[in-house]
Amino acid sequence: MGTDVEPPEVAVGNADLITCANDTIFLQPEQPATADGVDFEWFGPDGESIPEANFDLAVTEAGNYTLVVTNTDNGCTASETLSVEADIDPPQAAIATPQALNCDRTVVTLDGSDSDLGSGLVYEWSTGGGQLEGPVNELMVEATAAGWYVLAVTNTQNGCTGLDSVEVLQTAEVITDAFWSAVPPACPGDSDGEIVLDTVLGGTAPFFFALGESPFAADAVFEGLSPGLYPVAIEDANGCTWAGEVILPEAEGISVSLGPERAIRLGEQDTLVPLIEPAAYDSIWWWPADGKPEGAAYVVAPTQTTVYQVWVQNERGCVDTSLVRIKVIDDLPVYVPNVFSPNGDGQNDVFMVFAAASIQEVATFQVYDRWGDMVYEAENFSPNDPAYGWDGELRGYEMDSAVFAYVIEVVLADGRREVVAGEVLLLR
């Protein structure tokens, strides 16, 4: 009868280092768990059996781990113990107690220089409700608001992080900003503008206000101002101050223009159309008052050169004015042909008076033959009317071709009377 006392083979191999970055390692024996006739059992650092352990053991703490393998056929056992080490010590983070924020101290330094130092360490600041200024990956950083601040120091070799926190207090709330309303003067050139406080952000009531070099006072309305840039300041109950600037804009006002000088002939009319900006206005009036208003326009027919003036007022009472000179050309715009041919061809058949609008009426129109006898006369008619022209006949008889003299008296639009005389050739 033979003897079977051969123990089973067991080999676990080397163990990795437990760190904060790698907090679980696996002990992996070379003998597979599925080998027939083999059983196994793990024992922890306390010497106690690890229940329900897998053949590949997950380990989260340092110590000695023993694997016992049993040959179920002959009952022989073999074991191997492996030492597991850990590097899980975090670096130290330490923040010095900071100063408190107040009116004069709006920035404080957070100092982490008592923390562990080393080339393998990285630093990072964070905050809940505060405000950090500048780089956050250095030992010192600046804080500009009250709140809790945290410094994390991380060892890049084992991934462990040490934390420290500190609270920054604020003994007096700072005035962070202020909003103002600027009401421009009613009209250009006026000094009735206003600057009025809307809102103060931060600070502690009651507040006091100053404009320019004036002393602080409780009134937050500044009146009687011209357009411009104004320095403003606020002081609160704790003596905290805030300074800024407010722009008081120019008044919009109203403007009107009648344009350049223009010319018309005596008897003509012209329409003055003012250019108003902005277009809306409250009232408008003209001088001289000899024209006819048509909306904003003004229809005029002066009998002599006249300067017209318009005034425009908006709803705020702002007024602007403009002048324009209307030159009246009062030469005698009368035209009489020097030849006519009453032959019935529809071309120049009548000798008549032509005139511009400045000629109000033809008082007399007389034609004489070469012996001084009057052969035609018409009175008190409007020019440019062929019904009052001479057809070259005398008492129903056609007159022969000849040169005739004429005398015309006209009445101008301004009431003046002028005489025009000359000769005309009757051509058959």
TANOR-V458333 format. One record per residue. RES is the residue in one small letter. PSI is psi in whole degrees, -180 to 180 (none if undefined). Layout:
res: (RES & RES)
psi: (PSI & PSI)
This chain:
res: (m & g & t & d & v & e & p & p & e & v & a & v & g & n & a & d & l & i & t & c & a & n & d & t & i & f & l & q & p & e & q & p & a & t & a & d & g & v & d & f & e & w & f & g & p & d & g & e & s & i & p & e & a & n & f & d & l & a & v & t & e & a & g & n & y & t & l & v & v & t & n & t & d & n & g & c & t & a & s & e & t & l & s & v & e & a & d & i & d & p & p & q & a & a & i & a & t & p & q & a & l & n & c & d & r & t & v & v & t & l & d & g & s & d & s & d & l & g & s & g & l & v & y & e & w & s & t & g & g & g & q & l & e & g & p & v & n & e & l & m & v & e & a & t & a & a & g & w & y & v & l & a & v & t & n & t & q & n & g & c & t & g & l & d & s & v & e & v & l & q & t & a & e & v & i & t & d & a & f & w & s & a & v & p & p & a & c & p & g & d & s & d & g & e & i & v & l & d & t & v & l & g & g & t & a & p & f & f & f & a & l & g & e & s & p & f & a & a & d & a & v & f & e & g & l & s & p & g & l & y & p & v & a & i & e & d & a & n & g & c & t & w & a & g & e & v & i & l & p & e & a & e & g & i & s & v & s & l & g & p & e & r & a & i & r & l & g & e & q & d & t & l & v & p & l & i & e & p & a & a & y & d & s & i & w & w & w & p & a & d & g & k & p & e & g & a & a & y & v & v & a & p & t & q & t & t & v & y & q & v & w & v & q & n & e & r & g & c & v & d & t & s & l & v & r & i & k & v & i & d & d & l & p & v & y & v & p & n & v & f & s & p & n & g & d & g & q & n & d & v & f & m & v & f & a & a & a & s & i & q & e & v & a & t & f & q & v & y & d & r & w & g & d & m & v & y & e & a & e & n & f & s & p & n & d & p & a & y & g & w & d & g & e & l & r & g & y & e & m & d & s & a & v & f & a & y & v & i & e & v & v & l & a & d & g & r & r & e & v & v & a & g & e & v & l & l & l & r)
psi: (129 & 171 & 131 & 93 & 26 & 120 & 157 & 160 & 143 & 134 & 121 & -32 & -171 & 153 & 141 & 165 & 133 & 128 & 177 & -32 & -28 & 78 & -2 & 125 & 166 & 130 & 119 & 97 & 154 & -28 & 116 & 148 & -17 & 5 & 134 & 141 & 17 & 136 & 156 & 161 & 133 & 143 & 134 & -176 & -24 & 3 & -2 & 149 & 141 & 110 & 146 & 31 & 140 & 163 & -42 & 108 & 128 & 126 & 133 & -1 & 156 & 161 & -176 & 130 & 132 & 133 & 123 & 123 & 133 & 131 & 111 & -14 & -40 & -3 & 3 & 148 & 159 & 152 & 157 & 135 & 134 & 131 & 125 & 128 & 158 & 143 & 88 & 22 & 121 & 152 & 161 & 131 & 129 & 126 & 129 & 153 & 123 & 165 & 162 & 150 & 145 & -166 & -43 & -26 & 96 & -5 & 133 & 155 & 129 & 122 & 114 & 23 & -11 & 1 & 166 & 146 & 154 & 159 & -22 & 13 & 140 & 151 & 143 & 127 & 148 & 167 & 151 & 102 & -8 & -162 & 120 & 145 & 136 & -173 & 141 & 9 & 29 & 169 & -27 & 143 & 160 & 142 & 138 & 6 & 154 & 151 & -179 & 139 & 140 & 136 & 124 & 125 & 120 & 130 & 113 & -14 & -38 & -3 & 7 & 145 & 132 & 142 & 147 & 151 & 158 & 150 & 131 & 123 & 158 & 112 & -20 & 128 & 129 & 144 & 113 & -30 & 169 & 147 & 135 & 153 & 135 & 115 & 112 & 162 & 157 & -40 & 155 & 137 & -12 & 164 & 51 & 28 & 163 & 147 & 124 & 134 & 135 & -58 & 143 & 128 & 125 & -168 & 178 & 123 & 156 & 157 & 155 & 150 & 150 & 144 & 123 & -129 & 7 & 153 & 161 & 140 & 165 & -19 & 125 & 20 & 124 & 122 & 173 & 42 & 146 & 161 & 146 & -174 & 125 & 129 & 138 & 153 & 153 & 141 & 135 & -173 & -24 & 3 & 4 & 139 & 157 & 141 & 144 & -168 & 146 & 132 & 122 & 111 & 165 & 151 & 145 & -45 & -160 & 147 & 151 & 145 & 135 & 2 & -170 & 170 & 148 & 167 & 142 & 162 & 153 & 129 & -17 & 164 & 160 & 151 & 117 & 119 & 106 & 141 & 110 & 129 & 128 & 165 & -29 & 135 & 164 & -42 & 158 & 139 & 156 & 157 & 138 & 160 & 39 & 6 & -175 & 114 & 137 & 88 & -129 & -15 & 167 & 118 & 124 & 155 & 69 & 150 & -4 & 164 & 127 & 143 & 123 & 143 & 140 & 144 & 136 & 136 & 136 & -177 & -20 & 3 & 5 & 138 & 139 & 157 & 158 & 150 & 150 & 140 & 123 & 110 & 126 & 119 & 113 & 31 & 168 & 97 & 65 & 131 & 130 & 128 & 152 & 2 & 145 & 159 & 91 & 69 & 8 & 14 & 4 & 4 & 111 & 45 & -15 & 137 & 111 & 171 & 125 & 142 & 160 & 179 & -20 & -14 & 110 & -36 & 150 & 112 & -47 & 145 & 110 & 140 & 135 & 148 & -177 & -11 & 2 & 7 & 134 & 124 & -14 & 145 & 139 & 150 & 149 & 65 & 165 & 144 & 169 & 21 & 109 & -17 & -20 & 21 & 162 & 133 & 9 & 16 & 158 & 115 & 38 & -1 & 138 & 134 & 151 & 164 & 133 & 173 & 131 & 152 & 151 & 152 & 126 & 129 & 126 & 155 & 122 & 168 & -28 & 7 & -11 & 153 & 136 & 150 & 134 & 132 & 153 & -165 & 152 & 143 & 122 & 123 & 122 & none)
